[in-house]
Amino acid sequence: MIGLLGTLAEAWSEVRVHKARVVLSLVGVFLAVFAMTGVTALGLIVTQVQQEQAERYGGRSATVSVSAYDVATGTAADGAEWDTAVGDLLTRYGITQYASIAYTDALVRFPAGTQQLQTMDVSPSYGFLHRIEPIAGRWFVDADRSSLSPALVVNEFVLDQLGGGPFTGPRAVVLGGAEPVTATVVGVVKNDGGDYPVVYRIDESGTPGRGQGPGGYGGGSSLELWVPPAQVDDVVTALTNDLGRVLPGYQVSAYRLDSPGVADGLATLRLAIRGAGAVVLLLGGLGVFNVGMMAVRQRIREIGIRRSFGATSGRVFAAIMLESVVATLLAGVVAVGLAVVVVRNLPVADWFNGGVPLADVPGFPVQAAVEGLVAAAGVGALAGLLPALVAVRVKVIDAIRY
């Protein structure tokens, strides 16, 4: 241990003595580690953005959608029969992560006139399953089911139709025709690629299915389950068979809603980002290697004298090697620190997510910082290997020649 500490102290003293040479040799490594760490961090954040964008449409990996339709009439299963069937199914298999969805119509009284809009009656868990993050207000909570005023979440287009400027708090809106009911807008989501209305309404049944909401007429209910990807095929088979038995006369449809290729695509993207960073870092390491070779040639007299005073080959090898490692690691620490400051202050999510808040806001990826430091030390070791081997071959007589 004492020998190792002595070698490290010796390497650090050499770094301090040859400041100018070390700084010049580390410029490339600093830029390479900064680029690698920054690109890796940005890539991981962009990957998170793309993952959430995909999951807003298809649900988390893996989401299974199930519904049932009457074979004779083509109408979708709904009401108490559907609620009972899916409730028993969820209890039997112990499924806790699910969301209910039903499409209905509602008459919405805007200042410019009454319009009939399609609404999605969803359970509060639908927001979690699809990573919906309001830009103002909030998403549904379980307490909204017992509220006398139906809770709504609308997009910016509907908010503009309601008038009254930016959303600053719950806003009342009248639904229905002959028997109107006052609903409450509790949150606003971003427009998704166009100017068209999007209205989410809390499901008021409190069951996996959808209850009949005021101001609308019934549509078919469906259920989305969040299951492990490896169990998708088994879950689809079980749902189809079990619901088919308890709902005679209905055709059960069960399928995977999210895209299974998204995860593979994101994994490929992460690998490509790390590969690009590694290439950049190796290019920076060439500069350290060249300077290290030149330094060894200039220090032949010094090394020969040290050998004459009893320095072993191992001690000389370790000193030259660790000098390179300490220098590159120091450059790596500074580069990672700068990358953290830069990445944390860039609005990356806004650039790539269209202003939609992320449900899981990533900080600076610790993995990227660790990779940067490990890579800096690794490049220093590789760049110092050959110079250290050259230094070991220096003989005492070489000190006289130089």
CORRA-V8000 format. One record per residue. N is the residue number from 0. RES is the residue in three letters. SS is DSSP state (A for helix, B for strand, O for the rest). PHI is phi in degrees with one decimal (none if undefined). Layout:
n=N res=RES ss=SS phi=PHI
n=N res=RES ss=SS phi=PHI
This chain:
n=0 res=MET ss=O phi=none
n=1 res=ILE ss=A phi=-63.3
n=2 res=GLY ss=A phi=-63.9
n=3 res=LEU ss=A phi=-65.1
n=4 res=LEU ss=A phi=-63.6
n=5 res=GLY ss=A phi=-64.6
n=6 res=THR ss=A phi=-65.5
n=7 res=LEU ss=A phi=-63.3
n=8 res=ALA ss=A phi=-62.9
n=9 res=GLU ss=A phi=-65.5
n=10 res=ALA ss=A phi=-63.3
n=11 res=TRP ss=A phi=-65.6
n=12 res=SER ss=A phi=-64.8
n=13 res=GLU ss=A phi=-66.0
n=14 res=VAL ss=A phi=-62.3
n=15 res=ARG ss=A phi=-69.7
n=16 res=VAL ss=A phi=-68.8
n=17 res=HIS ss=O phi=-102.0
n=18 res=LYS ss=A phi=-58.7
n=19 res=ALA ss=A phi=-61.6
n=20 res=ARG ss=A phi=-63.3
n=21 res=VAL ss=A phi=-65.0
n=22 res=VAL ss=A phi=-62.2
n=23 res=LEU ss=A phi=-62.9
n=24 res=SER ss=A phi=-72.7
n=25 res=LEU ss=A phi=-94.4
n=26 res=VAL ss=A phi=-58.4
n=27 res=GLY ss=A phi=-64.2
n=28 res=VAL ss=A phi=-65.3
n=29 res=PHE ss=A phi=-58.7
n=30 res=LEU ss=A phi=-65.5
n=31 res=ALA ss=A phi=-66.8
n=32 res=VAL ss=A phi=-65.5
n=33 res=PHE ss=A phi=-60.7
n=34 res=ALA ss=A phi=-65.4
n=35 res=MET ss=A phi=-63.9
n=36 res=THR ss=A phi=-64.9
n=37 res=GLY ss=A phi=-63.8
n=38 res=VAL ss=A phi=-65.9
n=39 res=THR ss=A phi=-63.6
n=40 res=ALA ss=A phi=-63.8
n=41 res=LEU ss=A phi=-62.3
n=42 res=GLY ss=A phi=-63.2
n=43 res=LEU ss=A phi=-67.0
n=44 res=ILE ss=A phi=-68.0
n=45 res=VAL ss=A phi=-62.2
n=46 res=THR ss=A phi=-61.0
n=47 res=GLN ss=A phi=-62.5
n=48 res=VAL ss=A phi=-61.8
n=49 res=GLN ss=A phi=-64.8
n=50 res=GLN ss=A phi=-63.0
n=51 res=GLU ss=A phi=-68.9
n=52 res=GLN ss=A phi=-61.7
n=53 res=ALA ss=A phi=-65.8
n=54 res=GLU ss=A phi=-76.8
n=55 res=ARG ss=A phi=-66.3
n=56 res=TYR ss=A phi=-96.3
n=57 res=GLY ss=A phi=-101.5
n=58 res=GLY ss=O phi=86.2
n=59 res=ARG ss=O phi=-69.8
n=60 res=SER ss=O phi=-87.0
n=61 res=ALA ss=O phi=-118.8
n=62 res=THR ss=B phi=-107.8
n=63 res=VAL ss=B phi=-110.3
n=64 res=SER ss=B phi=-101.0
n=65 res=VAL ss=B phi=-136.7
n=66 res=SER ss=B phi=-151.2
n=67 res=ALA ss=B phi=-143.2
n=68 res=TYR ss=B phi=-130.1
n=69 res=ASP ss=B phi=-66.3
n=70 res=VAL ss=O phi=-64.3
n=71 res=ALA ss=O phi=-80.7
n=72 res=THR ss=O phi=-102.4
n=73 res=GLY ss=O phi=80.6
n=74 res=THR ss=O phi=-80.4
n=75 res=ALA ss=B phi=-81.5
n=76 res=ALA ss=O phi=-65.8
n=77 res=ASP ss=O phi=-159.3
n=78 res=GLY ss=A phi=78.6
n=79 res=ALA ss=A phi=-64.1
n=80 res=GLU ss=A phi=-62.4
n=81 res=TRP ss=A phi=-67.1
n=82 res=ASP ss=A phi=-58.8
n=83 res=THR ss=A phi=-65.0
n=84 res=ALA ss=A phi=-63.0
n=85 res=VAL ss=A phi=-73.9
n=86 res=GLY ss=A phi=-63.2
n=87 res=ASP ss=A phi=-64.8
n=88 res=LEU ss=A phi=-64.4
n=89 res=LEU ss=A phi=-63.6
n=90 res=THR ss=A phi=-67.4
n=91 res=ARG ss=A phi=-62.7
n=92 res=TYR ss=A phi=-96.2
n=93 res=GLY ss=O phi=64.5
n=94 res=ILE ss=O phi=-83.5
n=95 res=THR ss=O phi=-110.6
n=96 res=GLN ss=O phi=-103.1
n=97 res=TYR ss=B phi=-153.5
n=98 res=ALA ss=B phi=-145.0
n=99 res=SER ss=B phi=-103.2
n=100 res=ILE ss=B phi=-138.3
n=101 res=ALA ss=B phi=-148.7
n=102 res=TYR ss=B phi=-96.4
n=103 res=THR ss=B phi=-133.3
n=104 res=ASP ss=B phi=-116.6
n=105 res=ALA ss=B phi=-143.3
n=106 res=LEU ss=B phi=-86.2
n=107 res=VAL ss=B phi=-112.1
n=108 res=ARG ss=B phi=-89.4
n=109 res=PHE ss=B phi=-89.7
n=110 res=PRO ss=O phi=-56.7
n=111 res=ALA ss=O phi=-86.0
n=112 res=GLY ss=B phi=138.2
n=113 res=THR ss=B phi=-84.6
n=114 res=GLN ss=B phi=-127.5
n=115 res=GLN ss=B phi=-95.4
n=116 res=LEU ss=B phi=-120.1
n=117 res=GLN ss=B phi=-79.1
n=118 res=THR ss=B phi=-121.8
n=119 res=MET ss=B phi=-108.9
n=120 res=ASP ss=B phi=-86.6
n=121 res=VAL ss=B phi=-129.8
n=122 res=SER ss=O phi=-82.6
n=123 res=PRO ss=O phi=-56.2
n=124 res=SER ss=A phi=-69.4
n=125 res=TYR ss=A phi=-61.6
n=126 res=GLY ss=A phi=-63.6
n=127 res=PHE ss=A phi=-68.0
n=128 res=LEU ss=A phi=-65.1
n=129 res=HIS ss=O phi=-109.8
n=130 res=ARG ss=O phi=51.2
n=131 res=ILE ss=O phi=-84.2
n=132 res=GLU ss=O phi=-124.7
n=133 res=PRO ss=O phi=-62.7
n=134 res=ILE ss=O phi=-85.9
n=135 res=ALA ss=B phi=-152.1
n=136 res=GLY ss=B phi=73.5
n=137 res=ARG ss=O phi=-146.8
n=138 res=TRP ss=O phi=-91.6
n=139 res=PHE ss=O phi=-66.4
n=140 res=VAL ss=O phi=-127.5
n=141 res=ASP ss=A phi=-59.8
n=142 res=ALA ss=A phi=-64.2
n=143 res=ASP ss=A phi=-64.9
n=144 res=ARG ss=A phi=-65.9
n=145 res=SER ss=A phi=-96.1
n=146 res=SER ss=O phi=-73.9
n=147 res=LEU ss=O phi=-72.2
n=148 res=SER ss=O phi=-107.1
n=149 res=PRO ss=O phi=-54.3
n=150 res=ALA ss=B phi=-84.4
n=151 res=LEU ss=B phi=-126.3
n=152 res=VAL ss=B phi=-124.6
n=153 res=VAL ss=B phi=-121.7
n=154 res=ASN ss=B phi=-91.5
n=155 res=GLU ss=A phi=-61.3
n=156 res=PHE ss=A phi=-62.2
n=157 res=VAL ss=A phi=-66.1
n=158 res=LEU ss=A phi=-59.7
n=159 res=ASP ss=A phi=-63.1
n=160 res=GLN ss=A phi=-66.2
n=161 res=LEU ss=A phi=-73.0
n=162 res=GLY ss=O phi=76.4
n=163 res=GLY ss=O phi=92.6
n=164 res=GLY ss=O phi=79.2
n=165 res=PRO ss=O phi=-60.5
n=166 res=PHE ss=O phi=-78.7
n=167 res=THR ss=O phi=-116.1
n=168 res=GLY ss=O phi=173.7
n=169 res=PRO ss=O phi=-51.6
n=170 res=ARG ss=B phi=-131.0
n=171 res=ALA ss=B phi=-82.7
n=172 res=VAL ss=B phi=-145.7
n=173 res=VAL ss=B phi=-91.6
n=174 res=LEU ss=B phi=-113.1
n=175 res=GLY ss=O phi=100.7
n=176 res=GLY ss=O phi=-108.7
n=177 res=ALA ss=O phi=-66.3
n=178 res=GLU ss=O phi=-121.4
n=179 res=PRO ss=O phi=-70.5
n=180 res=VAL ss=B phi=-136.8
n=181 res=THR ss=B phi=-91.0
n=182 res=ALA ss=B phi=-99.4
n=183 res=THR ss=B phi=-126.9
n=184 res=VAL ss=B phi=-80.1
n=185 res=VAL ss=B phi=-104.9
n=186 res=GLY ss=B phi=-159.5
n=187 res=VAL ss=B phi=-131.5
n=188 res=VAL ss=B phi=-109.8
n=189 res=LYS ss=O phi=-70.1
n=190 res=ASN ss=O phi=-60.0
n=191 res=ASP ss=O phi=-108.6
n=192 res=GLY ss=O phi=79.9
n=193 res=GLY ss=O phi=179.7
n=194 res=ASP ss=O phi=-96.2
n=195 res=TYR ss=O phi=-148.2
n=196 res=PRO ss=O phi=-74.2
n=197 res=VAL ss=O phi=-131.4
n=198 res=VAL ss=B phi=-129.6
n=199 res=TYR ss=B phi=-99.8
n=200 res=ARG ss=B phi=-127.1
n=201 res=ILE ss=B phi=-64.0
n=202 res=ASP ss=O phi=-72.4
n=203 res=GLU ss=O phi=-101.5
n=204 res=SER ss=O phi=-86.3
n=205 res=GLY ss=O phi=74.7
n=206 res=THR ss=O phi=-119.2
n=207 res=PRO ss=O phi=-56.0
n=208 res=GLY ss=O phi=-84.0
n=209 res=ARG ss=O phi=-117.0
n=210 res=GLY ss=O phi=-84.4
n=211 res=GLN ss=O phi=-76.9
n=212 res=GLY ss=O phi=-88.0
n=213 res=PRO ss=O phi=-61.4
n=214 res=GLY ss=O phi=79.7
n=215 res=GLY ss=B phi=-133.8
n=216 res=TYR ss=B phi=-122.5
n=217 res=GLY ss=O phi=-66.1
n=218 res=GLY ss=O phi=-127.4
n=219 res=GLY ss=O phi=-69.9
n=220 res=SER ss=B phi=-96.5
n=221 res=SER ss=B phi=-138.4
n=222 res=LEU ss=B phi=-130.9
n=223 res=GLU ss=B phi=-118.2
n=224 res=LEU ss=B phi=-114.8
n=225 res=TRP ss=B phi=-100.5
n=226 res=VAL ss=O phi=-129.4
n=227 res=PRO ss=O phi=-61.0
n=228 res=PRO ss=A phi=-55.3
n=229 res=ALA ss=A phi=-69.4
n=230 res=GLN ss=A phi=-105.1
n=231 res=VAL ss=A phi=-58.6
n=232 res=ASP ss=A phi=-61.7
n=233 res=ASP ss=A phi=-65.9
n=234 res=VAL ss=A phi=-65.9
n=235 res=VAL ss=A phi=-60.8
n=236 res=THR ss=A phi=-63.4
n=237 res=ALA ss=A phi=-65.7
n=238 res=LEU ss=A phi=-63.0
n=239 res=THR ss=A phi=-60.8
n=240 res=ASN ss=A phi=-69.7
n=241 res=ASP ss=A phi=-69.7
n=242 res=LEU ss=A phi=-68.6
n=243 res=GLY ss=A phi=-62.2
n=244 res=ARG ss=A phi=-76.7
n=245 res=VAL ss=A phi=-88.7
n=246 res=LEU ss=O phi=-123.3
n=247 res=PRO ss=O phi=-63.8
n=248 res=GLY ss=O phi=88.4
n=249 res=TYR ss=B phi=-112.9
n=250 res=GLN ss=B phi=-95.0
n=251 res=VAL ss=B phi=-90.0
n=252 res=SER ss=B phi=-117.8
n=253 res=ALA ss=B phi=-135.5
n=254 res=TYR ss=B phi=-157.5
n=255 res=ARG ss=B phi=-78.4
n=256 res=LEU ss=O phi=-87.9
n=257 res=ASP ss=O phi=-79.2
n=258 res=SER ss=O phi=-87.2
n=259 res=PRO ss=O phi=-66.9
n=260 res=GLY ss=A phi=-81.0
n=261 res=VAL ss=A phi=-64.4
n=262 res=ALA ss=A phi=-61.9
n=263 res=ASP ss=A phi=-65.7
n=264 res=GLY ss=A phi=-64.7
n=265 res=LEU ss=A phi=-67.6
n=266 res=ALA ss=A phi=-64.1
n=267 res=THR ss=A phi=-64.3
n=268 res=LEU ss=A phi=-63.1
n=269 res=ARG ss=A phi=-61.0
n=270 res=LEU ss=A phi=-65.0
n=271 res=ALA ss=A phi=-64.2
n=272 res=ILE ss=A phi=-63.6
n=273 res=ARG ss=A phi=-66.7
n=274 res=GLY ss=A phi=-63.0
n=275 res=ALA ss=A phi=-63.2
n=276 res=GLY ss=A phi=-64.5
n=277 res=ALA ss=A phi=-64.5
n=278 res=VAL ss=A phi=-63.3
n=279 res=VAL ss=A phi=-61.5
n=280 res=LEU ss=A phi=-67.4
n=281 res=LEU ss=A phi=-64.1
n=282 res=LEU ss=A phi=-63.1
n=283 res=GLY ss=A phi=-65.9
n=284 res=GLY ss=A phi=-66.5
n=285 res=LEU ss=A phi=-61.9
n=286 res=GLY ss=A phi=-64.0
n=287 res=VAL ss=A phi=-63.5
n=288 res=PHE ss=A phi=-62.5
n=289 res=ASN ss=A phi=-61.9
n=290 res=VAL ss=A phi=-66.0
n=291 res=GLY ss=A phi=-63.3
n=292 res=MET ss=A phi=-64.7
n=293 res=MET ss=A phi=-65.5
n=294 res=ALA ss=A phi=-64.9
n=295 res=VAL ss=A phi=-64.4
n=296 res=ARG ss=A phi=-64.1
n=297 res=GLN ss=A phi=-75.6
n=298 res=ARG ss=O phi=-106.3
n=299 res=ILE ss=A phi=-60.4
n=300 res=ARG ss=A phi=-61.6
n=301 res=GLU ss=A phi=-60.5
n=302 res=ILE ss=A phi=-67.0
n=303 res=GLY ss=A phi=-62.1
n=304 res=ILE ss=A phi=-66.7
n=305 res=ARG ss=A phi=-64.7
n=306 res=ARG ss=A phi=-66.6
n=307 res=SER ss=A phi=-68.0
n=308 res=PHE ss=O phi=-93.1
n=309 res=GLY ss=O phi=104.0
n=310 res=ALA ss=O phi=-65.6
n=311 res=THR ss=O phi=-79.4
n=312 res=SER ss=A phi=-62.0
n=313 res=GLY ss=A phi=-62.3
n=314 res=ARG ss=A phi=-67.9
n=315 res=VAL ss=A phi=-66.6
n=316 res=PHE ss=A phi=-60.1
n=317 res=ALA ss=A phi=-64.4
n=318 res=ALA ss=A phi=-64.3
n=319 res=ILE ss=A phi=-68.0
n=320 res=MET ss=A phi=-62.2
n=321 res=LEU ss=A phi=-67.8
n=322 res=GLU ss=A phi=-60.0
n=323 res=SER ss=A phi=-68.3
n=324 res=VAL ss=A phi=-65.1
n=325 res=VAL ss=A phi=-61.0
n=326 res=ALA ss=A phi=-64.9
n=327 res=THR ss=A phi=-69.4
n=328 res=LEU ss=A phi=-66.5
n=329 res=LEU ss=A phi=-62.6
n=330 res=ALA ss=A phi=-63.7
n=331 res=GLY ss=A phi=-65.2
n=332 res=VAL ss=A phi=-61.5
n=333 res=VAL ss=A phi=-64.7
n=334 res=ALA ss=A phi=-65.5
n=335 res=VAL ss=A phi=-65.0
n=336 res=GLY ss=A phi=-60.1
n=337 res=LEU ss=A phi=-66.6
n=338 res=ALA ss=A phi=-63.0
n=339 res=VAL ss=A phi=-60.9
n=340 res=VAL ss=A phi=-62.0
n=341 res=VAL ss=A phi=-67.3
n=342 res=VAL ss=A phi=-65.7
n=343 res=ARG ss=A phi=-67.3
n=344 res=ASN ss=O phi=-102.2
n=345 res=LEU ss=O phi=-98.4
n=346 res=PRO ss=O phi=-78.3
n=347 res=VAL ss=A phi=-61.4
n=348 res=ALA ss=A phi=-61.3
n=349 res=ASP ss=A phi=-68.1
n=350 res=TRP ss=A phi=-64.2
n=351 res=PHE ss=A phi=-102.7
n=352 res=ASN ss=A phi=-115.1
n=353 res=GLY ss=O phi=63.6
n=354 res=GLY ss=O phi=83.2
n=355 res=VAL ss=O phi=-79.6
n=356 res=PRO ss=O phi=-63.1
n=357 res=LEU ss=O phi=-80.6
n=358 res=ALA ss=O phi=-69.5
n=359 res=ASP ss=O phi=-117.0
n=360 res=VAL ss=O phi=-73.7
n=361 res=PRO ss=O phi=-81.4
n=362 res=GLY ss=O phi=-84.1
n=363 res=PHE ss=O phi=-69.2
n=364 res=PRO ss=O phi=-61.0
n=365 res=VAL ss=A phi=-58.8
n=366 res=GLN ss=A phi=-59.5
n=367 res=ALA ss=A phi=-65.9
n=368 res=ALA ss=A phi=-65.5
n=369 res=VAL ss=A phi=-64.0
n=370 res=GLU ss=A phi=-61.0
n=371 res=GLY ss=A phi=-63.4
n=372 res=LEU ss=A phi=-68.9
n=373 res=VAL ss=A phi=-63.4
n=374 res=ALA ss=A phi=-64.9
n=375 res=ALA ss=A phi=-62.4
n=376 res=ALA ss=A phi=-65.4
n=377 res=GLY ss=A phi=-65.2
n=378 res=VAL ss=A phi=-65.2
n=379 res=GLY ss=A phi=-61.3
n=380 res=ALA ss=A phi=-66.1
n=381 res=LEU ss=A phi=-66.4
n=382 res=ALA ss=A phi=-69.5
n=383 res=GLY ss=A phi=-93.5
n=384 res=LEU ss=A phi=-65.6
n=385 res=LEU ss=A phi=-66.1
n=386 res=PRO ss=A phi=-57.5
n=387 res=ALA ss=A phi=-67.2
n=388 res=LEU ss=A phi=-64.9
n=389 res=VAL ss=A phi=-63.9
n=390 res=ALA ss=A phi=-64.3
n=391 res=VAL ss=A phi=-64.3
n=392 res=ARG ss=O phi=-80.9
n=393 res=VAL ss=O phi=-68.4
n=394 res=LYS ss=O phi=-105.7
n=395 res=VAL ss=A phi=-62.0
n=396 res=ILE ss=A phi=-64.0
n=397 res=ASP ss=A phi=-64.0
n=398 res=ALA ss=A phi=-63.4
n=399 res=ILE ss=A phi=-73.0
n=400 res=ARG ss=A phi=-66.2
n=401 res=TYR ss=O phi=-100.7
